[in-house]
Amino acid sequence: MNASKLLTTIAAACMSFSVFAISLDDAKSQGLVGETAAGYLGVIKGSSEVKKLVDEVNNKRKAKYQQLAKKNGISLSQVEAMAAKKTFAKTAPGHFVKVDGKWVKK
C-alpha cells in the first residue's frame, strides 16, 4: 500500500466513527473532545457518554492502526504518528487539538 493510500485509509478510519448517542462531529463541535498528538481522541470535558464515545472510537482506531501497521510492515507508533498528523490537518477550524499537553482551538 502506498503512503497516500495508507493516509487516506487512516483519515477515513479516524473520521468515520459516529454511530453513538452523541455523534463524534457533535462532540467535536461542542468542544467536548479533540484530537491528540498520539492519533487518538481525548476528552476535554464531558459526561460518561462522551467518555464512552471516546473509548469506543479509540478502540476502533487502535484496531485499524494495528491492522495497517501489520499490513504495511511498520510499527503501531508509526501509524499513530501518521494518523495524528492527518487528523490535525483535517481538524476543522474551531475544533480542538492537544498541543504540548494543552487543548487549543484550531
C-alpha positions in Angstrom: 0.0 0.0 0.0 1.5 3.3 -0.9 1.8 6.2 1.6 -1.0 8.2 0.0 -3.5 5.3 0.1 -2.4 4.5 3.7 -3.0 8.1 4.8 -6.4 8.1 3.1 -7.3 4.9 4.9 -6.2 6.3 8.2 -8.2 9.5 7.7 -11.3 7.6 6.9 -10.9 5.4 10.0 -10.4 8.5 12.2 -13.4 10.4 10.9 -16.0 7.7 10.4 -17.0 6.6 13.9 -20.2 8.5 14.5 -22.8 5.9 15.4 -23.3 7.0 19.0 -25.9 8.8 21.1 -23.8 11.9 20.7 -22.0 11.9 17.4 -18.3 12.5 17.0 -19.0 15.6 15.0 -21.3 17.0 17.7 -18.8 16.2 20.4 -16.1 18.0 18.4 -18.3 21.0 17.6 -19.3 21.3 21.3 -15.7 21.3 22.4 -16.1 18.1 24.3 -13.4 16.1 22.6 -10.3 16.8 20.5 -7.5 15.1 18.6 -4.3 14.3 20.4 -0.7 14.0 19.1 -1.0 10.3 19.7 -3.5 9.7 16.9 -6.4 9.3 19.3 -9.3 11.3 20.6 -9.1 12.9 24.1 -11.9 14.1 26.4 -11.8 17.8 27.0 -14.9 17.9 29.2 -18.0 15.8 29.3 -20.1 13.1 30.7 -19.8 9.4 30.9 -21.5 9.4 27.4 -18.6 11.4 26.0 -16.0 9.2 27.7 -17.8 6.1 26.2 -17.7 7.7 22.8 -14.0 8.4 23.0 -13.2 4.9 24.3 -15.1 3.3 21.5 -13.6 5.5 18.8 -10.1 5.0 20.2 -10.6 1.2 20.4 -11.7 1.1 16.8 -8.8 3.4 15.7 -6.3 1.3 17.5 -7.6 -1.9 15.9 -7.4 -0.2 12.5 -3.9 1.2 13.2 -2.7 -2.2 14.2 -4.1 -3.7 11.0 -2.5 -1.0 8.9 0.8 -1.4 10.7 0.8 -5.2 10.1 -0.2 -4.9 6.5 2.5 -2.3 5.7 5.3 -3.8 7.9 5.6 -0.7 10.1 5.2 -0.1 13.8 2.0 0.9 15.5 3.7 4.1 16.7 4.5 5.0 13.1 0.8 4.6 12.1 -0.3 6.5 15.2 2.1 9.4 14.3 0.8 9.5 10.7 -2.8 9.4 11.9 -2.1 12.2 14.3 -0.6 14.3 11.6 -3.5 13.6 9.3 -6.2 14.3 11.9 -4.6 17.5 13.0 -4.5 18.7 9.3 -8.2 17.7 8.8 -9.5 19.1 12.1 -12.0 21.8 11.3 -11.4 25.4 12.5 -12.9 25.9 15.9 -12.3 22.3 16.9 -9.7 21.3 19.5 -6.3 19.7 19.2 -3.9 18.9 22.0 -0.6 20.6 21.5 2.2 20.3 24.1 -0.3 19.0 26.7 -2.8 21.8 26.2 -6.1 21.9 24.3 -6.1 24.6 21.8 -8.7 25.6 19.2 -7.6 25.2 15.6 
